[in-house]
Amino acid sequence: MIEIRDLYKYYGDRRAVGPLSATIEKGEIVGLLGLNGAGKTTTLRILACDLLPTSGTVRVGGLDVVDVPHEVRRRIGYLPDTPPVYLEMTVDEYLTFAAKLRGVTGADVEKRVDEALELTEVSSERDRPIGALSHGYRQRVGIAQAIVHKPEFVVLDEPISGLDPVQIVEMRDLVRSLGGEHTVVVSSHILSEIHETCDRIFVIRDGQIVASGTEKELSEALLSGMRVTLSLRVGQAGAARASQLIASVEGVTQVELAAETEGPGVASYRVALSRDTRDELTRAVVGAGFGLLELTRGERELESVFLELSKSSDEPARKKKKRKKPAAEPSAEEAP
């Protein structure tokens, strides 16, 4: 378990983090979601014992990060936003070095390196210099060095930064695979990655956690219910009848036939729900003989929550009116 209580971090007079309190349970994958400059990296560096807090307490597995930082570091694997690799080393040499640096000894070193390579799917590159690897593979090596000593806790700062779409999907699967055996804290400003990867979300703004919970909990707290997209096989003349049926389901507050069509006899609807009634909605359309092709959450739902939560508390004060241009000085000819 990770326990954070009344954490503050100042750089001179500037408050970067605080007050911040949170609890992360064993085996959870928690996402720290916020705009650039919100305090995510500072918080993670304190968790990883890379930075001292100004005040407050942070306990990792019951150990205080200020009192026993070396013990905490043994339990944590940390990937900063830039992987801490030596480009001239081969992958195998670097991970062996990282394992020994973290206290792995004897025959366990080779075993741990093999396990980290297999989990991150970098075994095929183990004899290549890190400098010859693609950015995606370097990110994988960065995660491998973070887990090579089998830590209880893994801290990942923007692990998908700079990856292409295929690498993002692979990295997402890798991060998900770490849950359960490890407690994982991952930061990002990319909504889809937090949504796809994490069990719980902490939204951070101006150095404070302004909301926490699952996507569903955050959506229900800030939005009026839930939004789903429903695709049905309705036949030649069933679109209107299907729309009426959907509207009759308890909990449905609005039904809109989407302009886009997927083909003859197929209709898509955007449906607003006052609560999560997806199971009742599914039973109703299938029971009426319509073919259910797809039912998905609204793509922009979490985005709406995030935008609402990310608004700075002093944002109105920061929005200043445009200053009027001063009147031009009269020329010498125009002056009286």
Buried (B, 14 or more C-beta within 10 A) or exposed (E): BBBBEEBBBBEEEEBBBBBBBBEBEEBBBBBBBBBEEBBBBBBBBBBBBBBEBBEBBBBBBEBBBBEBBEBBBBBBBBBBBEBEBEEEBBBBBBBBBBBBEBEBEEEEBBEBBBBBBEBBBBEEBBEBBBEEBEEBBBBBBBBBBBBBBBBBBBBBBBBBBEBEEEBBEBBBEBBBEBBEEBBBBBBBBBBBBBBBBBBBBBBBBBBBBBBBBEBEBBBBEBBEBBBBBBBBBBBEEBBEEBBEBBEEBEBBBBBEBEEEEBEEBBBBBBBBBBEBBBEBBBEBBEEEEBEBEEBEBBEEBBEBBBEBBBEEEEEEEEEEEEEEEEEEEEEEEEEE
